[in-house]
Amino acid sequence: MSEGALFGSHFTPVHSQYRYRLWGADLVDLGTAALLGWGAARALNWEQPLGRVLACMLCAWVLISVVGGVQGWTLGRRLFDVRLVNATGHPPGLPSALARAFASLPDVLMAPLLPARPLDRLLRLHGERPPSKRKARMLGLGAQLPWVAALAVAAWFIASPTRHESFVFLGGKLTGWKCCHGYKQHVGTWMCRRSLTQLASAVRSQDPQALELQNECPEVTERLKP
């Protein structure tokens, strides 16, 4: 397709009418993917290599895009009340949704500057607001609750120390040493409790680094007693 066809100014109203709603929805979905990917990387103890964290975020974004291609809705689109459809008014389907997962990233950057989203237009996709009653919209939002639950789980892993962070805390920090030796003002803290749990789990798995650290941490030895 020529440059003129892609970036020309003669956009039909269907491609420009709800572009800002669709842009806002994509920003919400990108934020959701970033949090889910970050949480997944920490759950897998992949928080150290940046490449793995970015790969998890990209996988989460592709998953959200593909699932959203089945019915045209995502969490962000429900919040902004805009549905993604193809030229015939139906949901994009998996092939188009997968293609849009990558095309929408540059589109998000270009959307505020252009009268329509050129790559969505290239894929023959656009946003629409189907007429619906308040009850139907609330039911639609309810269908997105699994994503909210996934975000809550991701937030748990983001807030919890990873295996690496726990070992550094218990083995190299003064507050970690006090945690290991049962100082009351430290044992009850979130960082101490979660770090001890991580260390205890690693000891049960016979991790060599954890077994070495166990000798310097009486508190975890107490927790491992039957």
C-alpha positions as CSV (number, residue, x, y, z in Angstrom):
1,M,0.0,0.0,0.0
2,S,1.3,3.4,-0.9
3,E,2.3,6.1,1.6
4,G,-0.5,8.2,0.5
5,A,-3.1,5.5,1.1
6,L,-1.7,4.8,4.5
7,F,-1.3,8.4,5.8
8,G,-3.7,10.2,3.6
9,S,-6.2,12.7,5.1
10,H,-9.3,11.2,3.5
11,F,-10.3,9.0,6.5
12,T,-13.9,7.9,6.7
13,P,-15.8,8.9,9.9
14,V,-15.9,5.3,11.1
15,H,-12.1,5.3,11.5
16,S,-11.9,8.6,13.4
17,Q,-15.1,8.8,15.4
18,Y,-14.0,6.8,18.5
19,R,-10.2,6.9,18.0
20,Y,-9.6,8.7,21.3
21,R,-11.7,6.2,23.3
22,L,-9.9,3.4,21.5
23,W,-6.6,5.1,22.3
24,G,-7.5,5.4,26.0
25,A,-8.6,1.7,26.1
26,D,-5.3,0.7,24.5
27,L,-3.3,2.6,27.2
28,V,-5.3,0.9,29.9
29,D,-4.6,-2.5,28.3
30,L,-0.9,-1.7,27.9
31,G,-0.7,-0.8,31.6
32,T,-2.5,-4.0,32.4
33,A,0.0,-6.0,30.3
34,A,2.9,-4.3,31.9
35,L,1.7,-5.1,35.5
36,L,0.8,-8.7,34.5
37,G,4.1,-9.2,32.8
38,W,6.1,-7.7,35.7
39,G,4.2,-9.8,38.2
40,A,4.8,-13.0,36.2
41,A,8.5,-12.2,35.9
42,R,8.7,-11.8,39.7
43,A,6.7,-15.0,40.3
44,L,9.2,-16.9,38.1
45,N,12.2,-15.1,39.8
46,W,13.0,-13.6,36.5
47,E,13.2,-10.0,37.8
48,Q,16.9,-9.6,37.3
49,P,17.4,-9.9,33.5
50,L,15.5,-6.9,31.9
51,G,15.0,-8.8,28.7
52,R,12.9,-11.5,30.5
53,V,10.8,-8.9,32.2
54,L,10.1,-7.2,28.8
55,A,9.4,-10.6,27.2
56,C,6.8,-11.3,29.9
57,M,5.1,-8.0,29.4
58,L,5.0,-8.5,25.6
59,C,3.5,-12.0,26.1
60,A,0.8,-10.5,28.4
61,W,0.0,-7.8,25.8
62,V,-0.3,-10.4,23.0
63,L,-2.6,-12.5,25.3
64,I,-4.8,-9.6,26.1
65,S,-4.9,-8.6,22.4
66,V,-5.8,-12.1,21.2
67,V,-8.5,-12.7,23.9
68,G,-9.9,-9.2,23.1
69,G,-10.1,-10.2,19.4
70,V,-12.6,-13.0,20.1
71,Q,-15.4,-10.7,21.2
72,G,-13.9,-7.3,20.5
73,W,-13.8,-6.4,24.2
74,T,-10.9,-6.0,26.7
75,L,-10.8,-4.5,30.2
76,G,-9.8,-1.1,28.8
77,R,-12.4,-1.2,26.0
78,R,-15.1,-2.0,28.6
79,L,-14.0,0.9,30.7
80,F,-14.1,3.3,27.8
81,D,-17.2,1.6,26.3
82,V,-15.8,1.1,22.9
83,R,-15.7,-2.2,20.9
84,L,-13.1,-3.2,18.3
85,V,-14.7,-4.5,15.1
86,N,-13.8,-5.2,11.5
87,A,-15.3,-3.7,8.4
88,T,-18.4,-5.9,8.6
89,G,-19.1,-4.9,12.2
90,H,-17.9,-8.2,13.7
91,P,-15.1,-8.9,16.2
92,P,-11.7,-9.0,14.6
93,G,-11.0,-12.7,15.1
94,L,-7.7,-14.2,16.1
95,P,-5.5,-13.5,13.0
96,S,-6.4,-9.8,12.9
97,A,-6.1,-9.5,16.7
98,L,-2.7,-11.0,16.6
99,A,-1.6,-8.7,13.9
100,R,-3.0,-5.7,15.8
101,A,-1.1,-6.7,18.9
102,F,2.0,-5.5,17.1
103,A,0.5,-2.8,14.9
104,S,-1.2,-1.0,17.8
105,L,2.0,-0.3,19.6
106,P,3.1,2.4,17.0
107,D,-0.5,3.3,16.5
108,V,-0.7,4.3,20.1
109,L,2.1,6.8,19.6
110,M,0.7,8.2,16.3
111,A,-3.0,8.3,17.4
112,P,-3.0,11.8,19.1
113,L,-1.2,13.3,16.0
114,L,-3.4,12.0,13.2
115,P,-7.1,12.2,12.3
116,A,-7.3,8.3,12.5
117,R,-5.2,5.3,13.3
118,P,-3.4,4.4,10.1
119,L,-2.5,0.8,11.0
120,D,-6.0,0.0,12.3
121,R,-7.2,1.4,9.0
122,L,-4.8,-0.8,7.2
123,L,-6.1,-3.9,9.1
124,R,-9.7,-2.6,8.4
125,L,-10.4,-2.4,12.1
126,H,-12.1,0.5,14.0
127,G,-14.0,1.2,17.2
128,E,-17.7,1.4,17.7
129,R,-20.1,2.0,20.6
130,P,-22.9,-0.5,20.3
131,P,-26.2,0.7,21.9
132,S,-26.6,-1.0,25.2
133,K,-28.4,-0.4,28.5
134,R,-26.7,0.3,31.7
135,K,-27.4,-3.3,33.0
136,A,-25.8,-4.8,29.9
137,R,-22.7,-2.6,30.3
138,M,-22.4,-3.6,33.9
139,L,-22.6,-7.3,32.9
140,G,-20.0,-6.7,30.3
141,L,-17.7,-5.2,33.0
142,G,-18.4,-8.2,35.1
143,A,-17.0,-10.4,32.3
144,Q,-13.7,-8.6,32.7
145,L,-13.3,-9.5,36.4
146,P,-10.8,-12.3,35.7
147,W,-8.4,-9.6,34.4
148,V,-9.0,-7.7,37.7
149,A,-8.2,-10.8,39.7
150,A,-5.1,-11.4,37.6
151,L,-4.0,-7.9,38.4
152,A,-4.5,-8.5,42.1
153,V,-2.3,-11.6,41.9
154,A,0.3,-9.7,39.9
155,A,0.2,-6.9,42.6
156,W,0.9,-9.6,45.3
157,F,4.0,-10.8,43.5
158,I,5.2,-7.3,42.8
159,A,4.9,-6.3,46.4
160,S,6.5,-9.6,47.7
161,P,10.2,-10.0,47.7
162,T,11.6,-12.5,45.1
163,R,13.9,-15.3,46.0
164,H,17.0,-13.1,45.0
165,E,15.7,-10.1,47.0
166,S,15.0,-12.3,50.0
167,F,18.4,-13.9,50.1
168,V,20.1,-10.5,49.7
169,F,17.9,-9.1,52.5
170,L,18.5,-12.0,54.9
171,G,22.2,-12.5,54.1
172,G,23.4,-8.9,53.5
173,K,21.2,-6.4,55.4
174,L,21.3,-5.5,59.1
175,T,17.5,-5.5,59.3
176,G,17.7,-9.0,57.6
177,W,20.2,-10.2,60.2
178,K,17.8,-9.0,62.9
179,C,14.9,-10.7,61.2
180,C,16.9,-14.0,61.1
181,H,17.6,-13.7,64.8
182,G,14.1,-13.1,65.9
183,Y,14.1,-9.4,66.8
184,K,10.5,-8.7,67.6
185,Q,10.3,-5.3,65.9
186,H,11.6,-6.9,62.7
187,V,10.0,-10.4,62.6
188,G,6.5,-9.1,62.1
189,T,7.3,-6.9,59.1
190,W,6.1,-7.8,55.6
191,M,9.7,-8.0,54.2
192,C,10.9,-10.3,57.0
193,R,7.9,-12.7,56.9
194,R,7.9,-13.0,53.1
195,S,11.7,-13.4,53.0
196,L,11.7,-16.2,55.6
197,T,8.9,-17.9,53.7
198,Q,11.0,-17.7,50.5
199,L,14.1,-19.1,52.3
200,A,12.1,-21.9,54.0
201,S,10.7,-23.0,50.6
202,A,14.2,-23.0,49.0
203,V,15.6,-25.0,51.9
204,R,12.9,-27.6,51.5
205,S,13.9,-27.8,47.8
206,Q,17.5,-28.4,49.0
207,D,18.8,-25.3,47.2
208,P,22.6,-25.0,48.0
209,Q,22.5,-21.3,48.5
210,A,19.5,-21.5,50.8
211,L,21.1,-24.4,52.8
212,E,24.2,-22.2,53.3
213,L,22.1,-19.2,54.4
214,Q,20.0,-21.4,56.8
215,N,23.1,-21.8,59.0
216,E,23.1,-18.0,59.6
217,C,19.3,-17.7,60.1
218,P,18.0,-19.4,63.3
219,E,14.5,-18.0,62.7
220,V,14.0,-20.0,59.5
221,T,15.3,-23.2,61.2
222,E,12.6,-22.7,63.9
223,R,10.0,-22.4,61.2
224,L,11.1,-25.6,59.5
225,K,10.7,-27.7,62.7
226,P,7.7,-30.1,62.5
